[in-house]
Amino acid sequence: MSEPANAPLRAGPLSADDQPALRAFYRAVWGSGDSEEEQDDEAKTQPPCPFTSTPRPVVGVYSGTELIGHLGSIPTEIWDGERSAPAHWLKGFMVLEPYRNGPIGYQLVKEMMKQVGVAGVMTVAPAARRLFQVVGFKDLGAVPNYITVIRPGRILRALDVQRLGLTALPRPLRSLLKIARWPPAAWAGGILGAAGLSLLDGVNRLRGLGVQARLTATPPPMAEIDAVWQKLRPQLNLAPSRSGPYMHWRYTSSPGRYEFIEIRRRGALVGLLVIRRPERVDDPRLAGLRLGLVVDLVLDPTDRAAGIAGFLAARRWGKKTGCDAVLLTLSHLGVGRLVKPLGFVKIPGNVHFMLRAPAGALSAPTDTGRSWLTRGDAWGDDI
């Protein structure tokens, strides 16, 4: 039962004593009595969180005795080009429907800022971005998307400019896409597109000679991933940790959800891609398309042969698993330049990265062109 509208509001950190209220809150939001924290802790007991020295604050707002708002956090580290700083991803921002469009969201974020220092958030909604800016977050822009078509005919038939959020494309291109949806045009375009992509794959395989890419169900050893990360991070001006312990913690807690593409040269690991099969086809934004995801990667963008081998393997994986297309979300411009000749096309991004760094805590960039932000950050592959 909801509290009276004039019940006193109280914001603060949540603890074990708040579990009954959290269970009621999650039942009201998702119909489940398991709180996000309980689910996450159960899933992540193996392996342990690599950032155990960083606390994991959770805050809430009560109306009387009813919990009406929740904001959680996930510990991480952020590299700024010279050093790593403890940080938090903000996650689980939710207010019960009767209390939305009021002060509750602001109270949640303001209370969380008392608990954390460096903080990042991945968000889509303009209202949420404005709210985080009010409390000191800087919007560094949308993280770019790159999509590679696997089944051109199905893509052409489903190309609804409005539904897929492609309204930022030039008007002549939008008009052309509308024509391409006409069934005879989509059929012919699908045949030509598939032939062209097969030819492109063959040419690019020659550019990746000397490097092997292999699909695996589990990631390579932590020490091998760590060695690639240590080589990568001096090239970056901003990056949440991609250490070996982090990659295992992040992507092995849900067995079967993620797969891995190992990239090796003479037996040594030189790159890693984390991929995820389509889990939903009922999302109206996708128009029934099956979209595979390159969720994360650790790869030297200057190692072109390794990159080519890895992303060609992602295309082969997409074909094998029945994907209509494979989506890569990554901020680093060097990787963007690398994947375009492989058949990836840049499309507008909608997931914005926002950062709050107290003075002296982090050297924050003004853009994300040399940063390493992916859809896997802040568990953003669920957005």
Secondary structure, 3 states (H helix, E strand, C coil): CCCCCCCCEEEEECCHHHHHHHHHHHHHHHCCCCCHHHHHHHHCCCCCCCCCCCCCCCEEEEECCEEEEEEEEEEEEEECCCCEEEEEEEEEEEECHHHCCCCHHHHHHHHHHCCCCEEEEEECCHHHHHHHHHCCCEEEEECCEEEEECCHHHHHHCCCCCCCCCCCCCHHHHHHHHHHCCHHHHHHHHHHHHHHHHHHHHHHHHHCCCCEEEEECCCCCHHHHHHHHHHHHHHCCEEECCCHHHHHHHHCCCCCCEEEEEEEECCEEEEEEEEECCCCCCCHHHCCCCEEEEEEEEECCCCHHHHHHHHHHHHHHHHHCCCCEEEEEECCHHHHHHHHHHCEEEECCCCEEEEECCCCCCCCCCCCCCECCECCHHHHHHC
